[in-house]
Amino acid sequence: MHILITGAKGFMGRNLSHTLATLRPEDTLSLIDTLSTPDELAQAAQTADFVFHLAGVNRPKDPAEFMQGNGDLTQRLMNLLENGKKPPVWLSSSIQAELDNPYGQSKLTAENAVRAYGERTGAQTFLYRLPNVFGKWSRPHYNSVVATFCHQIARNLPITISDTEKELSLVYIDDVVAQCLCALQGGVQADAGGFCTVEPVHTIRLGELARLLESFHEMRNRLDTPDQSDPLTAKLYATYLSFLPEDDFARPAVTHTDWRGSFTELIHLGGHGQVSVNISRPHITKGEHWHHTKHEKFIVLSGEGVIRFRHPEENTVISYRVSGEAFQVVDIPPGYTHNIENTGDVDMVTLMWANEVFDSNHPDTFRLPVEPAKEENKR
């Protein structure tokens, strides 16, 4: 299939074109942008089997450019397509097409041009009045308030909020791209007004959006991560991370070191616990404690060792051999004293998860040797 994408170097165009190149490598993509010549547009339109018309103007210096870049361009494209294969057209319009302003009028003109093309040719048309679209590769101070806030907050720059109670309607770029793929596969149906929709549409107040994005900034300094069971939070967090300055991807780790090795906190998961990396020197034993409620999971990534358990009221010691050569996840249940010994001649690296972030005021950690006789002999 020959797929034409206008606005290919814009926010939505880049996300769509990279997705199509990955998922549909057999297709031919004609990527048209502001630097493309009229001849290149005409040639791409002549051979197109499907068109994603994403190009548009939304922040021109001269208001007259609204109609030129939205209405007039769309009409010219429809004329070119009508002289070609008369392919289906997917149009990125805006909810502002309902408003009486230069931008809205230009978008409405574009919609009418696509409708008329479909009526004349019988080609399928997919009209989307999109609310605020957000996600990676969007442009701050241009595409959306989400992009602007993410860019500013990630760089410790101030943000401006005109009305904290203003409610925003948002759709995520991956959900928009998913609709594009559905249209290609014939799985999209228009409503009674001839419009198609991207779901889900998320709503959030402007002040709440700012507070949430600012909390992401603070969390990185604490090794925390937000609860991403909420779909909007997960999408906003992914978007925020995509705006990190390129010299700020890495932060110093929180590492605790002594003669036995080191313990490095990797990430705090809030109500889902903490992930850490433990390095044990050769022939070193760590642990020798138990927990009332805290529980953990260990996996040895490299080296070899043994994890031992004992019920405090019993003498039987339970042992599990562990190795980076044969991964296994070992549960550390509450109520068992336990240790982990590096039995090899090189450092042993263990990835550890605990069900709660360590709290020095309530550590729930009580020293008790797993093998009391061996502990006594050391003395």
Salt bridges, closest charged atoms under 4 A:
ASP27 OD2 - ARG24 NE 2.40
ASP33 OD2 - LYS9 NZ 3.86
ASP49 OD1 - LYS85 NZ 3.06
GLU82 OE1 - ARG120 NH2 2.77
GLU98 OE2 - ARG129 NH1 3.52
GLU111 OE1 - ARG129 NH2 2.79
GLU165 OE1 - ARG205 NE 3.24
ASP174 OD1 - LYS136 NZ 3.91
ASP175 OD2 - LYS235 NZ 2.76
ASP224 OD2 - ARG222 NE 2.82
ASP224 OD1 - HIS268 ND1 3.06
ASP248 OD2 - ARG220 NH1 3.13
ASP248 OD1 - ARG251 NE 2.87
ASP258 OD2 - ARG260 NH2 3.01
GLU265 OE2 - HIS256 NE2 3.02
GLU265 OE1 - HIS268 NE2 2.71
GLU296 OE1 - HIS291 NE2 3.42
GLU296 OE1 - HIS338 NE2 3.47
ASP331 OD1 - LYS297 NZ 2.64
GLU341 OE1 - ARG308 NH2 2.69
ASP345 OD1 - HIS283 NE2 2.84
ASP347 OD2 - ARG281 NH1 2.70
GLU371 OE1 - ARG308 NE 3.74
GLU371 OE1 - LYS374 NZ 3.29
GLU375 OE2 - ARG367 NH2 2.52
GLU376 OE1 - ARG379 NH1 3.56
